């Protein structure tokens, strides 16, 4: 058994006795896995490695002579393993993971097997391409419609709740009654419900609220998971952030912009754990100076999530994540212990399943986040939360949109280089007829030791062709090439 502890302090155990391999190999793989896991801070990394181990052990068990331990591995079996997987991106990732694992085994540090393990594995090729213009506009429009309707709904109900709390509503009026329900919703995360003797639960004030749907009941103050996903799509399209950062993104802090009363600048903290220790966090300053500014989306996100953040802070003091949703199922995120734990009816961030579902519903085929980030990064033309080398090798060079857009640039550059070459190296030009002020000079390659376009004085020979160029006399050196016979 190997237990992997993530950054949040949660354990996840992996039972190597479940593998269909001899006990000696189970123990060796467990030891190598434990050594590798010392540098991991997420369960996702451990699960990925575990899945590759299961594939590797299954491959070994199907060999004619399955090895009993890691030191029984042969070059032939590793070559066969490589051949099975080197042709695909998923296979290359599997090869890389297993190689790093096997290199933890001291018995495989030298010898032919070690040499086979050291063979270069081609890097996986980026499989996601950036969105075309029409596809990106369709994605952004769908997300904007979904989030904006939710933002307006929450903003209107927030104004009604504020009026109720300030005593501005006539007691007993319909708005006053709805305000009472909204106050209960803000304090508990749900509207009042009635449990009937049959065990069925109904929204108590469904007629007053206009229905029992999420948008008519608890959605009046909280985003649904789909609406939170739409907000994340807009943020990635605008700022190029990864899907993974939304699970732990703190609520941005705001300060008035220097010299401007109407503007506010937000400081947003971005966490990228894969960047390595000491480089996990970065901050971005984003200003809201009007409806068309980059920071207006941050303002709207804060307004749409305010009740979720206040309730989360009250239920679990110190909790202040921006991306909060009132989940239909409060246990939806309990299996993924890399994500923040749910707090009451609230969940944080966007799951992979949320992203895939949103993409399918909007006819994008799957999660839009990788393609959207690639589109934003290539559109910005600079690294966003990654290195310059990653920017060029992973985002720019393999992208088909960039390749198509750069064809004219390369073509113009080639023509300019050709023009400069003719100017610097040759210096001549083609003419329709000879210039009487110039002298003829023969231009031809040397065929042998007696043939040359530049004969010595007094030596007569045959030139290999009648190629002639009309050049200035200073280029010809003041002499005239002899007419061939």
DRENDO-1510 file (C-alpha; in Angstrom, 1 decimal, always signed):
<recs>
REC; n; res; u; v; w
REC; 1; UNK; +0.0; +0.0; +0.0 .
REC; 2; UNK; +1.2; +3.5; -0.9 .
REC; 3; UNK; -0.5; +6.6; +0.4 .
REC; 4; UNK; -0.1; +9.8; -1.5 .
REC; 5; UNK; -0.7; +13.1; +0.4 .
REC; 6; UNK; -1.9; +16.0; -1.7 .
REC; 7; UNK; -1.3; +19.7; -0.9 .
REC; 8; UNK; -4.5; +19.9; +1.1 .
REC; 9; UNK; -3.3; +17.1; +3.4 .
REC; 10; UNK; -5.7; +14.4; +2.2 .
REC; 11; UNK; -4.5; +10.8; +1.7 .
REC; 12; UNK; -5.2; +8.6; -1.2 .
REC; 13; UNK; -4.1; +4.9; -1.0 .
REC; 14; UNK; -3.0; +2.7; -3.9 .
REC; 15; UNK; -3.1; -1.1; -3.3 .
REC; 16; UNK; -0.4; -2.7; -5.4 .
REC; 17; UNK; -1.5; -6.2; -4.3 .
REC; 18; UNK; -4.5; -5.7; -6.7 .
REC; 19; UNK; -2.1; -5.8; -9.7 .
REC; 20; UNK; -2.0; -9.0; -11.8 .
REC; 21; UNK; +1.7; -9.4; -11.2 .
REC; 22; UNK; +4.0; -11.6; -9.0 .
REC; 23; UNK; +4.5; -10.3; -5.5 .
REC; 24; UNK; +8.1; -9.4; -6.1 .
REC; 25; UNK; +7.1; -7.1; -8.9 .
REC; 26; UNK; +4.2; -5.6; -6.9 .
REC; 27; UNK; +6.7; -4.6; -4.2 .
REC; 28; UNK; +9.2; -3.3; -6.6 .
REC; 29; UNK; +6.6; -1.2; -8.4 .
REC; 30; UNK; +5.2; +0.1; -5.1 .
REC; 31; UNK; +8.7; +1.2; -4.0 .
REC; 32; UNK; +9.3; +3.0; -7.3 .
REC; 33; UNK; +5.9; +4.6; -7.1 .
REC; 34; UNK; +6.5; +5.8; -3.5 .
REC; 35; UNK; +9.8; +7.3; -4.5 .
REC; 36; UNK; +8.2; +9.2; -7.4 .
REC; 37; UNK; +5.3; +10.4; -5.3 .
REC; 38; UNK; +7.5; +12.4; -2.9 .
REC; 39; UNK; +7.5; +15.3; -5.4 .
REC; 40; UNK; +3.8; +15.2; -6.1 .
REC; 41; UNK; +1.3; +17.6; -4.6 .
REC; 42; UNK; -2.0; +16.3; -6.2 .
REC; 43; UNK; -3.9; +13.1; -6.4 .
REC; 44; UNK; -4.5; +13.6; -10.1 .
REC; 45; UNK; -0.8; +13.0; -10.8 .
REC; 46; UNK; -0.8; +9.8; -8.7 .
REC; 47; UNK; -3.9; +8.5; -10.4 .
REC; 48; UNK; -2.4; +9.2; -13.8 .
REC; 49; UNK; +0.7; +7.2; -12.9 .
REC; 50; UNK; -1.4; +4.4; -11.4 .
REC; 51; UNK; -3.4; +4.0; -14.5 .
REC; 52; UNK; -0.3; +3.7; -16.6 .
REC; 53; UNK; +1.1; +1.1; -14.2 .
REC; 54; UNK; -2.1; -1.0; -14.7 .
REC; 55; UNK; -1.6; -0.9; -18.4 .
REC; 56; UNK; +2.1; -1.8; -18.1 .
REC; 57; UNK; +1.4; -4.8; -15.8 .
REC; 58; UNK; -1.4; -6.0; -18.1 .
REC; 59; UNK; +1.1; -5.9; -21.0 .
REC; 60; UNK; +3.7; -7.9; -19.1 .
REC; 61; UNK; +1.1; -10.5; -18.0 .
REC; 62; UNK; +0.3; -11.2; -21.6 .
REC; 63; UNK; +3.8; -12.0; -22.7 .
REC; 64; UNK; +4.8; -15.6; -23.4 .
REC; 65; UNK; +7.2; -15.5; -20.5 .
REC; 66; UNK; +6.0; -12.9; -18.0 .
REC; 67; UNK; +8.8; -11.5; -15.8 .
REC; 68; UNK; +8.7; -12.3; -12.1 .
REC; 69; UNK; +10.4; -9.0; -11.1 .
REC; 70; UNK; +11.6; -5.8; -12.6 .
REC; 71; UNK; +15.1; -7.1; -13.1 .
REC; 72; UNK; +13.7; -9.8; -15.3 .
REC; 73; UNK; +12.6; -7.3; -17.9 .
REC; 74; UNK; +14.4; -7.8; -21.3 .
REC; 75; UNK; +15.3; -5.4; -24.0 .
REC; 76; UNK; +13.0; -7.3; -26.4 .
REC; 77; UNK; +10.0; -6.9; -24.2 .
REC; 78; UNK; +10.7; -3.2; -23.7 .
REC; 79; UNK; +11.1; -2.7; -27.5 .
REC; 80; UNK; +7.7; -4.4; -28.0 .
REC; 81; UNK; +6.2; -2.2; -25.3 .
REC; 82; UNK; +7.6; +0.9; -27.1 .
REC; 83; UNK; +6.3; -0.2; -30.5 .
REC; 84; UNK; +2.8; -0.6; -29.1 .
REC; 85; UNK; +2.6; +2.9; -27.7 .
REC; 86; UNK; +5.0; +5.3; -29.5 .
REC; 87; UNK; +2.6; +6.0; -32.3 .
REC; 88; UNK; +0.0; +8.0; -30.4 .
REC; 89; UNK; +0.0; +10.9; -27.9 .
REC; 90; UNK; -1.6; +8.8; -25.2 .
REC; 91; UNK; +0.9; +6.1; -25.8 .
REC; 92; UNK; +3.9; +8.4; -25.7 .
REC; 93; UNK; +2.6; +9.8; -22.3 .
REC; 94; UNK; +2.3; +6.2; -21.1 .
REC; 95; UNK; +5.9; +5.5; -22.2 .
REC; 96; UNK; +7.2; +8.6; -20.4 .
REC; 97; UNK; +5.4; +7.8; -17.2 .
REC; 98; UNK; +6.6; +4.2; -17.1 .
REC; 99; UNK; +10.1; +5.1; -18.0 .
REC; 100; UNK; +10.4; +7.6; -15.1 .
REC; 101; UNK; +9.0; +4.9; -12.8 .
REC; 102; UNK; +11.4; +2.2; -13.9 .
REC; 103; UNK; +14.4; +4.5; -13.7 .
REC; 104; UNK; +13.7; +4.6; -9.9 .
REC; 105; UNK; +14.7; +0.9; -9.7 .
REC; 106; UNK; +18.4; +0.6; -8.8 .
REC; 107; UNK; +18.6; -2.8; -10.6 .
REC; 108; UNK; +17.8; -1.1; -13.9 .
REC; 109; UNK; +20.3; +1.7; -13.6 .
REC; 110; UNK; +22.9; +0.0; -15.9 .
REC; 111; UNK; +23.0; -2.5; -18.7 .
REC; 112; UNK; +21.1; -3.1; -21.9 .
REC; 113; UNK; +17.7; -2.5; -20.3 .
REC; 114; UNK; +18.9; +0.9; -18.9 .
REC; 115; UNK; +20.1; +1.8; -22.4 .
REC; 116; UNK; +16.7; +0.9; -23.9 .
REC; 117; UNK; +14.9; +3.0; -21.3 .
REC; 118; UNK; +17.1; +6.0; -22.1 .
REC; 119; UNK; +16.0; +6.0; -25.7 .
REC; 120; UNK; +14.3; +9.3; -26.7 .
REC; 121; UNK; +10.6; +9.3; -26.7 .
REC; 122; UNK; +8.9; +11.8; -29.0 .
REC; 123; UNK; +7.0; +14.5; -27.2 .
REC; 124; UNK; +3.2; +14.3; -27.5 .
REC; 125; UNK; +2.0; +16.6; -30.2 .
REC; 126; UNK; -0.6; +19.2; -29.2 .
REC; 127; UNK; -4.0; +17.7; -30.2 .
REC; 128; UNK; -6.1; +20.8; -29.6 .
REC; 129; UNK; -6.2; +23.6; -32.1 .
REC; 130; UNK; -7.4; +27.2; -31.5 .
REC; 131; UNK; -10.9; +28.2; -32.5 .
REC; 132; UNK; -11.6; +29.8; -35.8 .
REC; 133; UNK; -13.2; +33.2; -35.7 .
REC; 134; UNK; -16.8; +32.1; -36.2 .
REC; 135; UNK; -16.5; +29.2; -33.7 .
REC; 136; UNK; -15.0; +31.5; -31.1 .
REC; 137; UNK; -17.7; +34.1; -31.5 .
REC; 138; UNK; -20.4; +31.4; -31.2 .
REC; 139; UNK; -18.7; +30.0; -28.0 .
REC; 140; UNK; -18.3; +33.4; -26.4 .
REC; 141; UNK; -21.9; +34.5; -27.4 .
REC; 142; UNK; -23.4; +31.3; -25.8 .
REC; 143; UNK; -21.4; +31.8; -22.6 .
REC; 144; UNK; -22.2; +35.5; -22.4 .
REC; 145; UNK; -26.0; +34.9; -22.8 .
REC; 146; UNK; -26.0; +32.3; -20.1 .
REC; 147; UNK; -23.9; +34.2; -17.6 .
REC; 148; UNK; -25.4; +37.6; -18.2 .
REC; 149; UNK; -28.9; +36.4; -17.7 .
REC; 150; UNK; -27.8; +34.8; -14.4 .
REC; 151; UNK; -25.9; +38.0; -13.4 .
REC; 152; UNK; -29.0; +40.2; -14.1 .
REC; 153; UNK; -31.2; +37.7; -12.1 .
REC; 154; UNK; -29.0; +37.8; -9.1 .
REC; 155; UNK; -28.5; +41.5; -9.3 .
REC; 156; UNK; -32.2; +42.2; -9.3 .
REC; 157; UNK; -32.9; +39.8; -6.4 .
REC; 158; UNK; -30.0; +41.3; -4.5 .
REC; 159; UNK; -31.6; +44.8; -4.9 .
REC; 160; UNK; -34.9; +43.4; -3.7 .
REC; 161; UNK; -33.2; +41.7; -0.7 .
REC; 162; UNK; -31.4; +45.0; +0.2 .
REC; 163; UNK; -34.7; +46.8; +0.1 .
REC; 164; UNK; -36.4; +44.2; +2.4 .
REC; 165; UNK; -33.5; +44.4; +4.9 .
REC; 166; UNK; -33.6; +48.2; +4.9 .
REC; 167; UNK; -37.4; +48.2; +5.6 .
REC; 168; UNK; -38.2; +49.9; +2.3 .
REC; 169; UNK; -40.9; +47.4; +1.3 .
REC; 170; UNK; -44.5; +47.5; +2.4 .
REC; 171; UNK; -45.1; +44.7; +4.9 .
REC; 172; UNK; -47.3; +42.0; +3.5 .
REC; 173; UNK; -46.8; +43.0; -0.1 .
REC; 174; UNK; -45.7; +40.4; -2.7 .
REC; 175; UNK; -42.2; +41.9; -2.9 .
REC; 176; UNK; -42.0; +41.9; +0.9 .
REC; 177; UNK; -42.9; +38.2; +1.1 .
REC; 178; UNK; -40.3; +37.4; -1.6 .
REC; 179; UNK; -37.8; +39.4; +0.4 .
REC; 180; UNK; -38.5; +37.2; +3.4 .
REC; 181; UNK; -37.7; +34.1; +1.3 .
REC; 182; UNK; -34.6; +35.7; -0.1 .
REC; 183; UNK; -33.3; +36.5; +3.4 .
REC; 184; UNK; -33.8; +32.8; +4.4 .
REC; 185; UNK; -32.0; +31.8; +1.2 .
REC; 186; UNK; -29.0; +34.1; +1.8 .
REC; 187; UNK; -28.6; +32.7; +5.4 .
REC; 188; UNK; -29.0; +29.0; +4.6 .
REC; 189; UNK; -28.3; +28.5; +0.9 .
REC; 190; UNK; -31.8; +27.2; +0.2 .
REC; 191; UNK; -35.4; +28.4; +0.1 .
REC; 192; UNK; -37.9; +27.1; +2.7 .
REC; 193; UNK; -39.1; +23.6; +1.9 .
REC; 194; UNK; -42.0; +21.5; +3.1 .
REC; 195; UNK; -41.7; +17.8; +3.8 .
REC; 196; UNK; -45.0; +15.9; +3.2 .
REC; 197; UNK; -45.9; +12.6; +5.1 .
REC; 198; UNK; -45.0; +10.6; +2.0 .
REC; 199; UNK; -41.4; +11.9; +2.3 .
REC; 200; UNK; -41.6; +14.1; -0.7 .
REC; 201; UNK; -40.0; +17.6; -0.4 .
REC; 202; UNK; -41.5; +20.7; -2.1 .
REC; 203; UNK; -40.6; +24.3; -2.3 .
REC; 204; UNK; -42.9; +26.0; +0.2 .
REC; 205; UNK; -43.5; +29.2; -1.7 .
REC; 206; UNK; -43.3; +27.9; -5.2 .
REC; 207; UNK; -46.4; +29.9; -6.3 .
REC; 208; UNK; -45.1; +33.1; -4.8 .
REC; 209; UNK; -41.7; +32.5; -6.5 .
REC; 210; UNK; -43.2; +31.6; -9.8 .
REC; 211; UNK; -42.0; +28.0; -9.8 .
REC; 212; UNK; -39.7; +25.5; -8.1 .
REC; 213; UNK; -36.9; +25.5; -10.7 .
REC; 214; UNK; -33.4; +26.5; -9.7 .
REC; 215; UNK; -33.7; +29.9; -11.4 .
REC; 216; UNK; -37.0; +30.6; -9.6 .
REC; 217; UNK; -35.9; +29.3; -6.2 .
REC; 218; UNK; -32.3; +29.1; -4.8 .
REC; 219; UNK; -30.9; +30.4; -8.1 .
REC; 220; UNK; -32.2; +33.8; -7.3 .
REC; 221; UNK; -29.0; +34.5; -5.3 .
REC; 222; UNK; -26.6; +31.7; -6.5 .
REC; 223; UNK; -25.1; +30.6; -9.8 .
REC; 224; UNK; -25.9; +27.1; -11.0 .
REC; 225; UNK; -23.0; +24.9; -12.1 .
REC; 226; UNK; -23.7; +25.5; -15.7 .
REC; 227; UNK; -23.8; +29.3; -15.2 .
REC; 228; UNK; -20.5; +29.2; -13.3 .
REC; 229; UNK; -19.0; +27.2; -16.2 .
REC; 230; UNK; -20.2; +29.9; -18.6 .
REC; 231; UNK; -18.4; +32.5; -16.4 .
REC; 232; UNK; -15.2; +30.4; -16.5 .
REC; 233; UNK; -15.5; +30.2; -20.3 .
REC; 234; UNK; -15.7; +34.0; -20.6 .
REC; 235; UNK; -12.7; +34.4; -18.2 .
REC; 236; UNK; -10.6; +32.0; -20.2 .
REC; 237; UNK; -11.6; +33.6; -23.4 .
REC; 238; UNK; -10.6; +37.1; -22.0 .
REC; 239; UNK; -7.6; +36.2; -19.9 .
REC; 240; UNK; -6.3; +32.8; -21.1 .
REC; 241; UNK; -6.6; +31.2; -17.7 .
REC; 242; UNK; -6.5; +27.4; -17.3 .
REC; 243; UNK; -9.5; +25.5; -16.1 .
REC; 244; UNK; -7.6; +24.2; -13.1 .
REC; 245; UNK; -7.0; +27.7; -11.6 .
REC; 246; UNK; -10.8; +28.3; -11.0 .
REC; 247; UNK; -11.0; +25.7; -8.2 .
REC; 248; UNK; -8.8; +27.7; -5.9 .
REC; 249; UNK; -8.9; +31.3; -7.2 .
REC; 250; UNK; -9.3; +33.7; -4.3 .
REC; 251; UNK; -11.8; +36.5; -4.7 .
REC; 252; UNK; -9.9; +39.5; -6.3 .
REC; 253; UNK; -9.0; +42.4; -4.1 .
REC; 254; UNK; -9.9; +45.8; -5.3 .
REC; 255; UNK; -8.4; +49.3; -4.9 .
REC; 256; UNK; -9.3; +52.6; -6.5 .
REC; 257; UNK; -7.2; +53.4; -9.5 .
REC; 258; UNK; -4.7; +56.2; -8.9 .
REC; 259; UNK; -6.1; +59.6; -10.1 .
REC; 260; UNK; -9.4; +58.0; -11.3 .
REC; 261; UNK; -12.6; +57.9; -9.2 .
REC; 262; UNK; -14.6; +55.9; -11.7 .
REC; 263; UNK; -12.1; +53.1; -12.1 .
REC; 264; UNK; -11.2; +50.2; -9.9 .
REC; 265; UNK; -8.2; +47.9; -10.3 .
REC; 266; UNK; -8.4; +44.3; -9.2 .
REC; 267; UNK; -5.5; +42.2; -8.1 .
REC; 268; UNK; -6.1; +38.6; -9.2 .
REC; 269; UNK; -4.0; +35.7; -7.8 .
REC; 270; UNK; -3.3; +32.8; -10.2 .
REC; 271; UNK; -2.1; +29.5; -9.0 .
REC; 272; UNK; -0.4; +27.1; -11.3 .
REC; 273; UNK; +1.0; +24.1; -9.4 .
REC; 274; UNK; +2.6; +22.4; -12.4 .
REC; 275; UNK; +5.0; +25.3; -12.7 .
REC; 276; UNK; +7.0; +23.8; -9.8 .
REC; 277; UNK; +7.7; +24.8; -6.2 .
REC; 278; UNK; +8.3; +28.5; -5.6 .
REC; 279; UNK; +6.6; +29.4; -8.9 .
REC; 280; UNK; +3.0; +28.4; -8.2 .
REC; 281; UNK; +1.6; +31.9; -7.7 .
REC; 282; UNK; +1.4; +35.0; -9.9 .
REC; 283; UNK; -0.7; +38.1; -9.8 .
REC; 284; UNK; -2.4; +40.1; -12.5 .
REC; 285; UNK; -3.7; +43.7; -12.2 .
REC; 286; UNK; -7.0; +44.1; -14.1 .
REC; 287; UNK; -8.8; +47.5; -14.3 .
REC; 288; UNK; -12.5; +48.1; -14.7 .
REC; 289; UNK; -12.8; +51.5; -16.3 .
REC; 290; UNK; -16.0; +51.0; -18.2 .
REC; 291; UNK; -18.3; +48.7; -20.0 .
REC; 292; UNK; -15.8; +47.7; -22.6 .
REC; 293; UNK; -12.8; +47.3; -20.2 .
REC; 294; UNK; -11.2; +44.0; -19.3 .
REC; 295; UNK; -12.0; +44.4; -15.7 .
REC; 296; UNK; -15.8; +44.7; -16.1 .
REC; 297; UNK; -16.1; +40.9; -16.3 .
REC; 298; UNK; -14.3; +40.7; -12.9 .
REC; 299; UNK; -16.8; +43.2; -11.4 .
REC; 300; UNK; -19.8; +41.1; -12.7 .
REC; 301; UNK; -18.2; +37.9; -11.4 .
REC; 302; UNK; -17.9; +39.4; -7.9 .
REC; 303; UNK; -21.5; +40.6; -8.0 .
REC; 304; UNK; -22.8; +37.2; -9.2 .
REC; 305; UNK; -21.0; +35.2; -6.6 .
REC; 306; UNK; -21.3; +37.6; -3.6 .
REC; 307; UNK; -24.0; +35.6; -1.7 .
REC; 308; UNK; -22.1; +32.4; -2.2 .
REC; 309; UNK; -18.9; +33.9; -0.9 .
REC; 310; UNK; -20.6; +35.4; +2.1 .
REC; 311; UNK; -22.4; +32.2; +3.0 .
REC; 312; UNK; -19.2; +30.1; +2.5 .
REC; 313; UNK; -17.2; +32.5; +4.8 .
REC; 314; UNK; -19.9; +32.2; +7.4 .
REC; 315; UNK; -20.1; +28.4; +7.3 .
REC; 316; UNK; -16.3; +27.9; +7.0 .
REC; 317; UNK; -14.5; +31.0; +8.2 .
REC; 318; UNK; -11.5; +31.9; +6.0 .
REC; 319; UNK; -13.1; +30.6; +2.8 .
REC; 320; UNK; -13.0; +33.2; +0.1 .
REC; 321; UNK; -13.0; +31.5; -3.4 .
REC; 322; UNK; -14.3; +33.5; -6.3 .
REC; 323; UNK; -15.8; +30.7; -8.3 .
REC; 324; UNK; -18.6; +29.4; -6.0 .
REC; 325; UNK; -21.9; +27.7; -7.0 .
REC; 326; UNK; -24.9; +26.4; -5.2 .
REC; 327; UNK; -24.7; +22.7; -6.3 .
REC; 328; UNK; -27.7; +20.5; -7.0 .
REC; 329; UNK; -25.7; +17.7; -5.3 .
REC; 330; UNK; -23.4; +18.9; -2.5 .
REC; 331; UNK; -21.5; +15.6; -2.7 .
REC; 332; UNK; -20.6; +16.0; -6.4 .
REC; 333; UNK; -16.9; +17.0; -5.6 .
REC; 334; UNK; -16.2; +14.7; -2.7 .
REC; 335; UNK; -14.3; +12.1; -4.8 .
REC; 336; UNK; -11.8; +14.7; -6.1 .
REC; 337; UNK; -9.8; +15.6; -3.0 .
REC; 338; UNK; -7.5; +17.9; -5.0 .
REC; 339; UNK; -10.4; +20.4; -5.1 .
REC; 340; UNK; -11.6; +22.4; -2.1 .
REC; 341; UNK; -14.2; +20.5; +0.0 .
REC; 342; UNK; -17.8; +21.5; -0.4 .
REC; 343; UNK; -19.1; +23.8; +2.3 .
REC; 344; UNK; -22.8; +23.1; +3.0 .
REC; 345; UNK; -24.7; +23.3; -0.2 .
REC; 346; UNK; -21.8; +25.2; -1.9 .
REC; 347; UNK; -19.1; +23.9; -4.3 .
REC; 348; UNK; -16.1; +25.6; -5.8 .
REC; 349; UNK; -14.6; +25.7; -9.2 .
REC; 350; UNK; -15.5; +23.9; -12.4 .
REC; 351; UNK; -15.1; +20.2; -12.8 .
REC; 352; UNK; -13.9; +18.5; -15.9 .
REC; 353; UNK; -17.4; +16.9; -16.3 .
REC; 354; UNK; -19.0; +20.4; -16.0 .
REC; 355; UNK; -16.7; +21.6; -18.8 .
REC; 356; UNK; -17.4; +18.7; -21.1 .
REC; 357; UNK; -21.2; +18.9; -20.5 .
REC; 358; UNK; -21.2; +22.6; -21.3 .
REC; 359; UNK; -19.2; +22.0; -24.5 .
REC; 360; UNK; -21.6; +19.3; -25.7 .
REC; 361; UNK; -24.7; +21.4; -24.9 .
REC; 362; UNK; -23.2; +24.2; -27.0 .
REC; 363; UNK; -22.2; +22.0; -29.9 .
REC; 364; UNK; -18.4; +22.3; -29.3 .
REC; 365; UNK; -17.8; +18.6; -29.0 .
REC; 366; UNK; -16.3; +18.7; -25.6 .
REC; 367; UNK; -14.6; +21.0; -23.1 .
REC; 368; UNK; -13.8; +24.3; -24.7 .
REC; 369; UNK; -11.1; +25.4; -22.2 .
REC; 370; UNK; -7.9; +24.1; -23.8 .
REC; 371; UNK; -8.9; +25.4; -27.3 .
REC; 372; UNK; -10.1; +28.7; -25.8 .
REC; 373; UNK; -6.8; +29.2; -23.9 .
REC; 374; UNK; -4.8; +28.4; -27.0 .
REC; 375; UNK; -6.9; +30.9; -29.0 .
REC; 376; UNK; -6.3; +33.6; -26.5 .
REC; 377; UNK; -2.6; +32.9; -26.1 .
REC; 378; UNK; -1.9; +32.9; -29.8 .
REC; 379; UNK; -4.1; +36.0; -30.2 .
REC; 380; UNK; -2.2; +37.9; -27.5 .
REC; 381; UNK; +1.1; +36.8; -29.1 .
REC; 382; UNK; +2.9; +36.5; -25.7 .
REC; 383; UNK; +3.2; +33.9; -22.9 .
REC; 384; UNK; +0.3; +33.8; -20.4 .
REC; 385; UNK; +1.2; +31.9; -17.2 .
REC; 386; UNK; +3.9; +29.9; -19.0 .
REC; 387; UNK; +7.5; +30.2; -20.3 .
REC; 388; UNK; +8.6; +31.7; -23.6 .
REC; 389; UNK; +9.8; +28.2; -24.7 .
REC; 390; UNK; +6.4; +26.7; -24.0 .
REC; 391; UNK; +4.7; +29.6; -25.7 .
REC; 392; UNK; +6.6; +29.0; -28.9 .
REC; 393; UNK; +6.8; +25.2; -29.0 .
REC; 394; UNK; +3.4; +24.2; -27.6 .
REC; 395; UNK; +1.1; +27.1; -28.5 .
REC; 396; UNK; +2.4; +29.0; -31.5 .
REC; 397; UNK; +4.3; +26.7; -33.9 .
REC; 398; UNK; +1.9; +23.7; -33.9 .
REC; 399; UNK; -1.3; +25.9; -34.2 .
REC; 400; UNK; -2.9; +25.7; -37.7 .
REC; 401; UNK; -4.5; +29.1; -37.3 .
REC; 402; UNK; -1.1; +30.7; -36.7 .
REC; 403; UNK; +0.4; +28.7; -39.6 .
REC; 404; UNK; -2.2; +30.0; -42.0 .
REC; 405; UNK; -2.0; +33.5; -40.8 .
REC; 406; UNK; +1.8; +33.5; -41.1 .
REC; 407; UNK; +2.0; +32.3; -44.7 .
REC; 408; UNK; +1.9; +35.8; -46.2 .
REC; 409; UNK; +4.5; +37.0; -43.7 .
REC; 410; UNK; +6.9; +34.2; -44.7 .
REC; 411; UNK; +6.2; +34.8; -48.4 .
REC; 412; UNK; +7.0; +38.6; -48.0 .
REC; 413; UNK; +10.1; +37.8; -46.0 .
REC; 414; UNK; +11.4; +35.3; -48.7 .
REC; 415; UNK; +10.8; +37.9; -51.5 .
REC; 416; UNK; +12.6; +40.6; -49.5 .
REC; 417; UNK; +15.5; +38.3; -48.8 .
REC; 418; UNK; +15.8; +37.4; -52.5 .
REC; 419; UNK; +15.8; +41.1; -53.4 .
REC; 420; UNK; +18.5; +41.8; -50.9 .
REC; 421; UNK; +20.6; +38.9; -52.2 .
REC; 422; UNK; +20.4; +40.1; -55.7 .
REC; 423; UNK; +21.3; +43.6; -54.6 .
REC; 424; UNK; +24.2; +42.6; -52.4 .
REC; 425; UNK; +25.7; +39.6; -54.1 .
REC; 426; UNK; +24.9; +40.1; -57.8 .
REC; 427; UNK; +24.3; +43.8; -58.3 .
REC; 428; UNK; +23.1; +43.3; -61.9 .
REC; 429; UNK; +19.8; +43.3; -63.6 .
REC; 430; UNK; +18.2; +41.9; -66.8 .
REC; 431; UNK; +17.9; +44.2; -69.8 .
REC; 432; UNK; +16.1; +43.8; -73.1 .
REC; 433; UNK; +19.1; +45.0; -75.2 .
REC; 434; UNK; +22.8; +45.7; -74.7 .
REC; 435; UNK; +23.9; +49.0; -73.2 .
REC; 436; UNK; +26.5; +50.6; -75.6 .
REC; 437; UNK; +28.3; +52.1; -72.5 .
REC; 438; UNK; +28.9; +48.6; -71.1 .
REC; 439; UNK; +31.2; +45.8; -72.2 .
REC; 440; UNK; +30.4; +42.1; -72.7 .
REC; 441; UNK; +31.6; +39.6; -70.2 .
REC; 442; UNK; +31.1; +35.8; -70.6 .
REC; 443; UNK; +29.6; +34.0; -67.6 .
REC; 444; UNK; +30.0; +30.2; -67.5 .
REC; 445; UNK; +31.2; +27.4; -65.3 .
REC; 446; UNK; +34.7; +25.9; -65.8 .
REC; 447; UNK; +34.4; +22.7; -67.7 .
REC; 448; UNK; +38.1; +21.6; -67.3 .
REC; 449; UNK; +41.6; +23.1; -66.7 .
REC; 450; UNK; +41.7; +24.6; -70.2 .
REC; 451; UNK; +38.3; +26.1; -70.1 .
REC; 452; UNK; +37.4; +29.3; -68.2 .
REC; 453; UNK; +35.3; +32.4; -68.8 .
REC; 454; UNK; +38.4; +34.4; -67.6 .
REC; 455; UNK; +41.3; +33.2; -69.8 .
REC; 456; UNK; +44.9; +34.3; -69.1 .
REC; 457; UNK; +46.4; +36.8; -71.5 .
REC; 458; UNK; +47.3; +35.2; -74.8 .
REC; 459; UNK; +45.5; +32.0; -74.2 .
REC; 460; UNK; +42.7; +31.1; -76.7 .
REC; 461; UNK; +40.2; +28.5; -75.7 .
REC; 462; UNK; +36.5; +27.5; -76.2 .
REC; 463; UNK; +33.9; +28.7; -73.8 .
REC; 464; UNK; +31.4; +26.0; -72.9 .
REC; 465; UNK; +28.4; +28.2; -73.7 .
REC; 466; UNK; +27.3; +31.5; -75.3 .
REC; 467; UNK; +25.9; +32.9; -72.0 .
REC; 468; UNK; +26.7; +36.6; -71.9 .
REC; 469; UNK; +25.8; +39.4; -69.5 .
REC; 470; UNK; +25.9; +43.1; -70.2 .
REC; 471; UNK; +27.9; +44.5; -67.3 .
REC; 472; UNK; +29.5; +47.8; -66.6 .
REC; 473; UNK; +33.1; +48.1; -67.7 .
REC; 474; UNK; +34.4; +48.5; -64.1 .
REC; 475; UNK; +32.8; +45.1; -63.3 .
REC; 476; UNK; +34.4; +43.5; -66.4 .
REC; 477; UNK; +37.8; +44.8; -65.4 .
REC; 478; UNK; +38.3; +46.7; -68.6 .
REC; 479; UNK; +38.9; +43.6; -70.8 .
REC; 480; UNK; +36.6; +42.0; -73.3 .
REC; 481; UNK; +35.9; +38.3; -73.4 .
REC; 482; UNK; +37.0; +36.7; -76.7 .
REC; 483; UNK; +34.2; +35.6; -79.0 .
REC; 484; UNK; +34.0; +31.8; -79.1 .
REC; 485; UNK; +34.6; +30.1; -82.4 .
</recs>
